[in-house]
Amino acid sequence: MADVPPPPGAGGPTGGVPGEPTSDEKTMALIAQAGPIVVGFWAPLIIFLIKKDESAYVRENAVESLNFSITWGIATIGLWIFSFILAAVTNGIGGLVYCLICPLWIAAVVFHIIAAVAVNKGESYKYPINLRLIK
């Protein structure tokens, strides 16, 4: 029997398994998920704007990472403001609230690393705590 070529578009341009993200899609999703550790929300925002119409997989992961980065930013700014208000009112307790920003940052980094590992395997990742502002 002669080898029958796969139908056009089956498994992407590399001819892989249909529905499985290509190597390029995994790389872009990885940058979108791990990028915020270094450059903040800019990495998923740029990936989202560049690849949103080309790949549903990359778009889904970039949106998820961008939403988490926005959620983390809101939480950080909220704690920062709350600590200053509490410090002004209570003469010092606000510093204790300010100390919560460090564990929050560590948790965000851990979640981004977990997400990066998942998308590198070709899986989508949903953050457990996330405001879904961008659809």
C-alpha positions as CSV (number, residue, x, y, z in Angstrom):
1,M,0.0,0.0,0.0
2,A,1.2,3.5,-0.8
3,D,1.4,6.1,2.0
4,V,-1.6,8.4,1.9
5,P,-0.7,11.9,2.8
6,P,-2.7,13.5,5.6
7,P,-5.5,15.8,4.6
8,P,-4.6,19.5,4.3
9,G,-4.4,21.2,7.6
10,A,-4.3,18.0,9.6
11,G,-2.2,18.6,12.7
12,G,-1.0,22.0,11.6
13,P,1.9,22.9,9.2
14,T,4.1,20.2,10.7
15,G,1.7,17.3,10.0
16,G,1.4,16.4,13.7
17,V,-1.6,15.2,15.6
18,P,-4.8,17.1,14.7
19,G,-5.7,19.5,17.4
20,E,-2.3,19.4,19.1
21,P,-0.5,22.8,19.2
22,T,2.6,23.1,17.0
23,S,6.0,23.8,18.4
24,D,5.7,27.5,17.5
25,E,2.4,27.7,19.2
26,K,3.8,26.1,22.4
27,T,6.7,28.5,22.3
28,M,4.5,31.6,22.0
29,A,2.2,30.3,24.8
30,L,5.3,29.7,26.9
31,I,6.5,33.2,26.4
32,A,3.0,34.6,27.2
33,Q,2.9,32.5,30.5
34,A,6.5,32.9,31.7
35,G,7.1,36.4,30.4
36,P,5.3,38.3,33.2
37,I,7.9,37.0,35.7
38,V,10.5,39.3,33.9
39,V,8.5,42.0,32.1
40,G,5.1,42.1,33.7
41,F,1.9,42.2,31.7
42,W,3.8,43.4,28.5
43,A,4.7,39.8,27.4
44,P,1.2,38.4,27.3
45,L,-0.2,41.6,25.9
46,I,2.3,41.7,23.0
47,I,1.8,38.0,22.3
48,F,-2.0,38.5,22.4
49,L,-1.9,41.4,20.0
50,I,0.4,39.7,17.5
51,K,-1.1,36.1,17.5
52,K,-4.7,36.6,18.5
53,D,-6.0,35.8,15.0
54,E,-3.5,33.1,14.1
55,S,-3.8,30.5,16.9
56,A,-6.7,29.8,19.3
57,Y,-4.2,28.0,21.6
58,V,-1.8,31.0,21.8
59,R,-4.7,33.4,22.2
60,E,-6.3,31.4,25.0
61,N,-3.1,31.2,27.0
62,A,-2.1,34.8,26.3
63,V,-5.5,36.0,27.5
64,E,-5.3,33.9,30.6
65,S,-1.8,35.1,31.5
66,L,-2.8,38.7,30.8
67,N,-5.9,38.4,33.0
68,F,-3.7,36.9,35.8
69,S,-1.2,39.7,35.5
70,I,-3.9,42.3,35.7
71,T,-5.4,40.5,38.7
72,W,-2.0,40.4,40.4
73,G,-1.4,44.1,39.7
74,I,-4.8,45.1,41.2
75,A,-4.1,43.0,44.3
76,T,-0.6,44.5,44.7
77,I,-1.8,48.1,44.3
78,G,-4.7,47.4,46.6
79,L,-2.5,46.0,49.4
80,W,0.0,48.9,48.9
81,I,-2.8,51.5,49.3
82,F,-4.4,49.7,52.2
83,S,-1.0,49.5,54.0
84,F,-0.5,53.2,53.7
85,I,-4.0,54.0,54.9
86,L,-3.7,51.6,57.8
87,A,-0.2,52.9,58.7
88,A,-1.6,56.5,58.8
89,V,-4.5,55.5,61.0
90,T,-2.8,53.1,63.4
91,N,0.8,54.4,63.5
92,G,2.6,51.3,62.2
93,I,0.3,48.3,61.6
94,G,0.2,49.1,57.9
95,G,3.8,47.8,57.6
96,L,2.4,44.3,58.4
97,V,0.0,44.5,55.5
98,Y,2.8,45.7,53.2
99,C,4.6,42.5,54.1
100,L,1.9,40.5,52.4
101,I,3.1,41.8,49.0
102,C,6.2,39.6,49.1
103,P,4.2,36.3,49.5
104,L,1.8,37.5,46.9
105,W,4.7,38.1,44.4
106,I,6.1,34.6,45.2
107,A,2.7,33.0,44.6
108,A,2.4,34.8,41.3
109,V,5.8,33.6,40.2
110,V,4.9,30.0,41.2
111,F,1.6,30.2,39.3
112,H,3.4,31.5,36.2
113,I,6.0,28.7,36.3
114,I,3.2,26.1,36.7
115,A,1.4,27.6,33.7
116,A,4.6,27.7,31.6
117,V,5.3,24.0,32.3
118,A,1.7,23.1,31.4
119,V,1.6,25.0,28.1
120,N,5.0,23.6,27.2
121,K,3.4,20.2,27.3
122,G,0.6,21.4,25.0
123,E,-2.0,21.8,27.7
124,S,-4.0,24.9,28.5
125,Y,-3.7,26.3,32.0
126,K,-6.4,28.1,34.0
127,Y,-5.2,30.1,37.0
128,P,-7.1,29.2,40.2
129,I,-7.5,32.9,41.2
130,N,-8.2,35.1,38.2
131,L,-10.4,38.0,37.2
132,R,-11.5,37.2,33.6
133,L,-11.5,40.8,32.3
134,I,-10.4,40.1,28.8
135,K,-12.3,37.5,26.9
